Amino acid sequence: MEHRLIRAIETALGWNGAEELGKDFVRGSMDDLDLVSRIMTPNRLLDIAMRRSLNRPQFRCFQKGEEVHPAIYYTDSVSPRGQSIPMVNMRTLGRLLSEGATMIMDQANVFDPTMEVACRALQWWSHERVQVNAYLTTNDASGFPLHWDDHDVVIVQLAGEKEWEVRSTSRRVPMYRDADPNAAPSDQVIWSGLMRTGDVMHIPRGHWHQATRTGSGSGKSLHVTFGITKRTGASYLAWLADWCREQEIFRHDLDRWGGTGGEALTAAAAELVSQRSPADYLAAYEQETPLPRHVPFLDIFGPLDAVVCTTRFRPRIEENSETVDVVASGKKLTLAAKALPALRLLLSGRPVQLEQAAAVAGAEVAEVAEILVEEELCAVLTPELSSGYTGLVTNAVY
C-alpha cells in the first residue's frame, strides 16, 4: 500500500524501507506541510474526545507533572431514562488546556479513520504491529518525565513546538517483561532540541527520552507517536512453547523425585527448534494475526460497489497452475487462476471502485470482491473509511 505518510517518513529519516527500524536514533523534517495538517489537527483530536465515551488509561490528562484525576474532567451523560455514559467534560478539559496541560489519547487509530489507515499502511510496510498515540500539550506544561519505551517509535510533530531530550540506552534492548527493571537513566545525551511542525524522529526501543513545553510560554504542541512492536527471540521461544504441546513428551509432568527423562526432553526441545525456524515464526505471526474490526456488508443497505483490503498485514498470493491461493489472517482461500488480476487489485490495500475495476480486471472482479468481503479480508468502503484514504492513498483504479 503506497501511503504519502510512509514516503514522507522515509524521506525525512533518509530510509529506504523498514530495515532501519530499531537500529539508530535519527531525525529529520518533512517538506509536505499539507500532509502534516491532513494527518491530525488539535481541533480534530478534541472533536474525537468530545464524541466518544473514553476511559482511562486510553484518555488521560497531566498537569504540573502529575496525572489529573479523571473525576475532574469526566462527567456522566444521563439519558432521559437514567442511563449513564461517561463522557469527557469539554468545558473542564478546555479550562485545563487553557491553564497548560498535556492531553493523551492512546490508540487514536481505533477512533479515527485517517489514523487507522496510516497504522495499517505502516504495518504492511514494517511487517509489525503498529498503534498510534496522540499528545496535545498547551502553554508551558510538561510531559512525561524521563522514560524509555519497550518498542520502537516514530514521532511526527503535527503542530506547534516541543522541547525534547533523547539519551542512549542504559540496558541493551530492554523488554516489558525482563530480567532487569532498567530503572537508572543513561547519562549520555544523544540529542536535545526543538521539534517543530513537520519534524520526524525515530527513537529505538530502550532509549531514554522526555519532552516538555516548560518555559516555552503560550502556545501548543501536537505530536503523534507510532509505536512499532517488533518480534524478539523471546517471542519466538514463546511461539515454540505453543507448538511443543503437540508432542506427548512435553505434556508429561516433570519428574521431581526420580530425575529421569531430562535428556529426552532436552533432545525433543532441540528437535523442535530445528523443525521451526525464526523465519517460520515471523511468517506465521504475520499470516495468523486475527482480523481487525470492520463494518459488515449488508445487502439490505444496497449493492457492494466499493471495497478495500483491511487485513492487518499484506495477504500472500500464491500462484498455482490452475488455481491461486490467498493466505491471510489464519485463512487460506483457493480460487480459479483467472481470478488473479482481480485479487491483485482487490488486495492491493488501495480503495477499489468495482464498476471501474471491471474494465481492468475483468467482469469477475465483483464476484471475487464478494468472496473477499464474506471472508472478511476486504471491507465495504464506507464514506467514513474512505475519508481515511482521501489524499493519502490513491485508488487502485482510476
C-alpha positions as CSV (number, residue, x, y, z in Angstrom):
1,M,0.0,0.0,0.0
2,E,1.6,3.3,-1.1
3,H,0.9,5.9,1.6
4,R,2.1,9.5,1.5
5,L,3.0,9.4,5.2
6,I,5.3,6.4,4.7
7,R,7.1,8.1,1.8
8,A,7.4,11.3,3.8
9,I,8.8,9.5,6.8
10,E,11.4,7.6,4.7
11,T,12.5,10.8,3.0
12,A,12.8,12.7,6.3
13,L,14.8,10.0,8.0
14,G,16.8,9.0,5.0
15,W,15.5,5.5,5.0
16,N,14.7,3.2,2.0
17,G,12.3,0.8,3.6
18,A,11.7,-0.5,7.1
19,E,15.1,-2.2,7.6
20,E,16.4,0.7,9.7
21,L,13.6,0.4,12.3
22,G,15.1,-0.1,15.8
23,K,18.7,0.5,14.8
24,D,19.7,4.1,15.4
25,F,18.2,7.3,16.6
26,V,17.6,9.6,13.7
27,R,15.6,12.7,13.0
28,G,14.6,14.9,10.0
29,S,11.9,17.0,8.6
30,M,9.0,16.7,6.1
31,D,8.7,19.2,3.2
32,D,5.0,18.5,2.7
33,L,3.3,20.6,5.4
34,D,-0.1,20.0,3.8
35,L,0.4,16.3,4.7
36,V,1.1,17.2,8.3
37,S,-2.2,19.0,8.8
38,R,-4.0,16.2,6.9
39,I,-2.9,13.6,9.4
40,M,-4.4,15.2,12.5
41,T,-5.0,18.7,14.0
42,P,-5.6,19.8,17.6
43,N,-9.3,20.6,16.9
44,R,-9.9,17.2,15.3
45,L,-8.3,15.4,18.3
46,L,-10.6,17.4,20.6
47,D,-13.6,16.5,18.4
48,I,-12.7,12.8,18.8
49,A,-12.6,13.2,22.5
50,M,-15.9,15.0,22.6
51,R,-17.9,12.5,20.5
52,R,-16.8,9.2,22.2
53,S,-17.0,7.6,25.6
54,L,-13.4,7.3,26.6
55,N,-11.9,5.9,29.8
56,R,-8.6,5.9,31.5
57,P,-5.9,4.8,30.5
58,Q,-6.9,5.4,26.9
59,F,-7.6,9.1,27.6
60,R,-5.6,10.9,30.2
61,C,-4.6,14.5,31.2
62,F,-1.5,15.6,33.0
63,Q,-0.8,19.0,34.7
64,K,2.3,20.2,36.6
65,G,3.9,16.8,36.1
66,E,1.1,14.8,37.7
67,E,-1.9,13.0,36.3
68,V,-5.2,14.8,36.7
69,H,-7.8,12.7,38.5
70,P,-10.4,11.6,35.9
71,A,-13.2,12.8,38.1
72,I,-12.1,16.4,37.4
73,Y,-12.6,16.2,33.6
74,Y,-15.1,13.4,33.2
75,T,-18.9,13.7,33.6
76,D,-21.8,11.3,33.2
77,S,-24.1,12.0,30.3
78,V,-27.5,10.8,31.6
79,S,-30.3,9.9,29.1
80,P,-34.0,10.6,29.7
81,R,-34.3,7.1,31.0
82,G,-31.5,7.5,33.5
83,Q,-28.8,5.6,31.6
84,S,-25.4,7.0,32.4
85,I,-22.5,7.1,29.9
86,P,-19.1,8.6,31.0
87,M,-18.0,11.4,28.7
88,V,-15.2,13.9,28.7
89,N,-16.4,17.3,30.2
90,M,-15.2,19.5,27.3
91,R,-15.7,22.7,29.4
92,T,-13.4,21.4,32.1
93,L,-10.9,20.0,29.6
94,G,-10.8,23.4,27.9
95,R,-10.0,25.0,31.2
96,L,-7.2,22.6,31.8
97,L,-5.7,23.2,28.4
98,S,-6.0,26.9,28.8
99,E,-4.1,26.7,32.0
100,G,-1.5,24.4,30.5
101,A,-1.8,20.7,30.3
102,T,-1.0,17.6,28.4
103,M,-3.8,15.5,26.9
104,I,-3.1,12.0,25.7
105,M,-5.2,9.7,23.6
106,D,-3.8,6.2,23.3
107,Q,-4.7,4.1,20.2
108,A,-6.1,7.0,18.2
109,N,-6.3,4.6,15.3
110,V,-9.3,2.9,16.9
111,F,-11.3,6.1,16.7
112,D,-10.1,8.0,13.6
113,P,-10.1,6.6,10.0
114,T,-7.0,8.5,9.0
115,M,-5.1,7.1,11.9
116,E,-6.5,3.7,11.2
117,V,-5.3,3.7,7.6
118,A,-1.9,5.1,8.5
119,C,-1.3,2.4,11.0
120,R,-2.4,-0.3,8.6
121,A,0.0,1.1,5.9
122,L,2.8,1.1,8.5
123,Q,2.0,-2.5,9.4
124,W,2.2,-3.6,5.8
125,W,5.4,-1.7,5.4
126,S,7.1,-2.9,8.6
127,H,5.5,-6.3,9.0
128,E,5.0,-5.5,12.6
129,R,2.0,-4.4,14.8
130,V,1.6,-0.6,15.0
131,Q,-0.6,1.7,17.1
132,V,-0.6,5.5,17.4
133,N,-0.9,7.7,20.4
134,A,-1.6,11.4,20.2
135,Y,-0.2,14.0,22.6
136,L,-1.6,17.6,22.8
137,T,0.4,19.9,25.1
138,T,-0.6,23.5,25.8
139,N,1.3,26.6,27.1
140,D,4.2,25.7,29.4
141,A,3.0,22.3,30.5
142,S,5.5,19.4,31.0
143,G,5.1,15.9,29.6
144,F,6.2,12.6,30.9
145,P,9.4,12.5,32.9
146,L,12.5,10.8,31.6
147,H,11.5,7.3,30.5
148,W,12.1,4.5,27.9
149,D,9.6,2.6,25.7
150,D,9.6,-1.2,25.2
151,H,9.0,-0.7,21.4
152,D,10.4,1.4,18.6
153,V,8.7,4.7,18.0
154,V,8.3,7.1,15.0
155,I,7.3,10.6,16.2
156,V,5.7,13.1,13.9
157,Q,5.3,16.7,15.1
158,L,2.0,17.9,13.6
159,A,1.5,21.3,15.2
160,G,3.5,23.8,17.3
161,E,6.8,23.1,19.1
162,K,8.1,20.9,21.9
163,E,11.5,20.6,23.5
164,W,13.0,17.1,23.6
165,E,15.9,15.3,25.1
166,V,17.0,11.8,23.9
167,R,19.6,9.7,25.7
168,S,21.2,6.4,24.9
169,T,20.1,3.1,26.4
170,S,21.3,2.0,29.9
171,R,20.4,-1.6,29.1
172,R,20.5,-3.0,25.6
173,V,17.1,-3.8,24.0
174,P,15.2,-3.9,27.3
175,M,11.7,-5.5,27.4
176,Y,8.4,-5.1,29.2
177,R,8.9,-8.5,30.8
178,D,12.6,-8.6,31.6
179,A,15.2,-9.9,34.0
180,D,16.2,-6.3,34.9
181,P,13.9,-3.4,35.9
182,N,16.2,-0.9,33.9
183,A,15.4,1.9,36.2
184,A,18.6,4.0,36.0
185,P,18.6,6.5,33.1
186,S,21.7,6.8,30.9
187,D,23.8,10.0,31.3
188,Q,24.7,10.1,27.6
189,V,22.5,12.7,25.8
190,I,22.2,11.8,22.1
191,W,20.2,14.9,21.0
192,S,18.3,17.7,22.6
193,G,16.4,20.4,20.8
194,L,13.1,21.6,19.5
195,M,10.7,19.6,17.4
196,R,8.8,21.9,15.1
197,T,5.8,21.3,12.8
198,G,6.8,18.6,10.2
199,D,9.7,17.2,12.1
200,V,10.1,13.4,12.3
201,M,12.1,11.4,14.9
202,H,12.8,7.7,15.3
203,I,13.7,6.6,18.9
204,P,14.7,2.9,19.1
205,R,13.5,0.7,21.9
206,G,15.2,1.4,25.3
207,H,16.4,4.9,24.6
208,W,15.6,7.3,27.4
209,H,13.7,10.4,26.4
210,Q,11.4,13.2,27.6
211,A,9.5,16.1,26.1
212,T,8.2,19.3,27.6
213,R,6.9,22.8,26.9
214,T,8.1,24.1,30.3
215,G,9.4,27.6,29.9
216,S,8.0,27.9,26.3
217,G,5.2,30.3,27.3
218,S,1.9,30.4,25.5
219,G,1.4,28.0,22.5
220,K,0.8,24.4,21.7
221,S,2.3,21.2,20.6
222,L,0.6,18.2,18.9
223,H,2.6,15.1,18.0
224,V,1.7,11.5,17.3
225,T,3.8,8.6,18.2
226,F,3.6,5.5,16.1
227,G,4.6,2.6,18.3
228,I,6.0,-0.3,16.4
229,T,6.5,-3.6,18.4
230,K,9.0,-5.9,16.7
231,R,9.3,-9.6,17.4
232,T,12.1,-10.8,19.6
233,G,13.9,-14.1,20.4
234,A,11.7,-14.3,23.4
235,S,8.6,-14.1,21.2
236,Y,10.0,-16.9,19.1
237,L,10.5,-19.2,22.1
238,A,7.0,-18.4,23.4
239,W,5.7,-19.5,19.9
240,L,7.7,-22.7,20.1
241,A,6.2,-23.4,23.6
242,D,2.8,-23.4,22.0
243,W,3.9,-25.9,19.3
244,C,5.5,-28.2,21.9
245,R,2.1,-29.3,23.2
246,E,1.6,-31.4,20.1
247,Q,4.2,-33.8,21.3
248,E,3.4,-36.1,24.2
249,I,6.8,-35.8,25.8
250,F,6.2,-32.1,26.6
251,R,2.7,-32.8,28.1
252,H,4.1,-35.2,30.8
253,D,4.6,-34.0,34.3
254,L,8.2,-33.2,35.2
255,D,9.7,-36.0,37.4
256,R,10.6,-34.1,40.6
257,W,11.7,-37.1,42.5
258,G,13.1,-39.7,40.0
259,G,15.0,-37.2,38.0
260,T,14.6,-39.2,34.8
261,G,13.6,-38.0,31.3
262,G,15.7,-34.8,31.3
263,E,17.9,-35.9,28.4
264,A,15.0,-37.0,26.3
265,L,13.2,-33.7,27.0
266,T,16.3,-31.7,26.1
267,A,16.7,-33.6,22.8
268,A,13.0,-33.1,21.9
269,A,13.3,-29.4,22.6
270,A,16.4,-29.2,20.3
271,E,14.5,-31.1,17.6
272,L,11.6,-28.7,17.9
273,V,13.9,-25.7,17.4
274,S,15.4,-27.4,14.3
275,Q,12.0,-28.0,12.8
276,R,10.6,-24.5,13.2
277,S,13.0,-21.6,12.4
278,P,12.6,-17.9,13.4
279,A,11.7,-17.2,9.8
280,D,8.8,-19.7,10.1
281,Y,7.7,-17.9,13.2
282,L,7.7,-14.5,11.5
283,A,5.7,-15.8,8.6
284,A,3.2,-17.5,10.8
285,Y,2.8,-14.4,13.1
286,E,2.1,-12.2,10.1
287,Q,-0.4,-14.6,8.4
288,E,-2.2,-15.7,11.6
289,T,-2.9,-12.3,13.2
290,P,-6.6,-12.0,13.8
291,L,-8.8,-9.8,11.6
292,P,-9.5,-6.2,12.7
293,R,-12.9,-4.7,13.3
294,H,-14.8,-3.5,10.3
295,V,-18.3,-2.5,9.2
296,P,-20.1,-5.6,7.9
297,F,-21.6,-5.6,4.4
298,L,-25.4,-6.0,4.4
299,D,-27.1,-6.2,1.0
300,I,-30.2,-4.7,2.5
301,F,-28.3,-1.4,2.6
302,G,-27.5,-1.5,-1.1
303,P,-25.2,-3.3,-3.6
304,L,-21.5,-3.8,-3.0
305,D,-19.9,-1.0,-5.1
306,A,-16.5,-0.3,-3.4
307,V,-14.1,-2.3,-1.2
308,V,-10.7,-2.1,0.4
309,C,-8.4,-4.8,1.9
310,T,-8.3,-4.3,5.7
311,T,-6.1,-7.2,6.9
312,R,-3.5,-6.2,9.4
313,F,-0.7,-7.4,7.1
314,R,-0.5,-7.8,3.3
315,P,-2.2,-11.0,2.2
316,R,0.1,-13.6,0.5
317,I,-1.0,-14.6,-3.1
318,E,0.4,-17.9,-4.2
319,E,0.0,-18.9,-7.9
320,N,-0.5,-22.5,-8.9
321,S,-1.1,-24.0,-12.4
322,E,-4.9,-23.8,-12.4
323,T,-5.6,-22.1,-9.1
324,V,-4.4,-19.3,-6.9
325,D,-4.3,-19.3,-3.1
326,V,-4.8,-16.3,-0.8
327,V,-3.3,-16.7,2.7
328,A,-4.1,-14.1,5.3
329,S,-5.4,-13.8,8.9
330,G,-5.5,-17.5,9.5
331,K,-7.4,-18.2,6.3
332,K,-6.5,-19.9,3.0
333,L,-8.8,-19.3,0.1
334,T,-8.4,-21.1,-3.2
335,L,-9.8,-19.6,-6.4
336,A,-9.5,-20.2,-10.1
337,A,-6.4,-18.9,-11.8
338,K,-8.5,-16.4,-13.8
339,A,-9.2,-14.6,-10.5
340,L,-5.5,-13.5,-10.2
341,P,-5.9,-10.0,-11.8
342,A,-8.9,-9.2,-9.6
343,L,-7.1,-10.5,-6.5
344,R,-4.0,-8.3,-7.1
345,L,-6.3,-5.3,-7.5
346,L,-8.6,-6.0,-4.5
347,L,-5.8,-7.0,-2.1
348,S,-3.5,-4.0,-3.0
349,G,-4.6,-2.1,0.1
350,R,-6.0,0.7,-2.0
351,P,-9.7,1.5,-2.4
352,V,-11.4,-0.2,-5.3
353,Q,-14.5,1.0,-7.1
354,L,-15.9,-2.2,-8.6
355,E,-17.5,-0.7,-11.6
356,Q,-14.2,0.9,-12.7
357,A,-12.3,-2.2,-11.7
358,A,-14.2,-4.5,-14.1
359,A,-12.7,-2.7,-17.1
360,V,-9.2,-3.5,-15.8
361,A,-9.5,-6.9,-14.0
362,G,-12.5,-8.4,-15.8
363,A,-16.2,-8.9,-15.0
364,E,-15.4,-11.5,-12.3
365,V,-13.9,-8.8,-10.1
366,A,-17.4,-8.2,-8.5
367,E,-17.7,-11.9,-7.6
368,V,-14.2,-12.1,-6.2
369,A,-14.9,-8.9,-4.2
370,E,-18.0,-10.6,-2.7
371,I,-15.9,-13.6,-1.7
372,L,-13.2,-11.5,0.0
373,V,-15.8,-9.4,1.8
374,E,-17.6,-12.5,3.0
375,E,-14.3,-13.9,4.3
376,E,-13.6,-10.5,5.9
377,L,-10.3,-9.9,4.1
378,C,-11.9,-6.9,2.4
379,A,-14.4,-4.5,3.9
380,V,-17.1,-2.3,2.3
381,L,-15.6,1.1,1.7
382,T,-18.0,3.3,3.7
383,P,-17.7,7.1,3.4
384,E,-16.1,7.3,6.8
385,L,-13.5,4.7,6.0
386,S,-12.9,6.3,2.6
387,S,-12.1,9.6,4.3
388,G,-9.0,7.9,5.9
389,Y,-7.6,7.3,2.4
390,T,-8.6,10.5,0.7
391,G,-5.5,12.5,-0.4
392,L,-3.2,9.9,1.3
393,V,-3.6,6.7,-0.7
394,T,-4.5,6.6,-4.4
395,N,-7.4,4.5,-5.6
396,A,-6.4,1.2,-7.2
397,V,-8.3,2.1,-10.4
398,Y,-8.9,5.5,-12.0
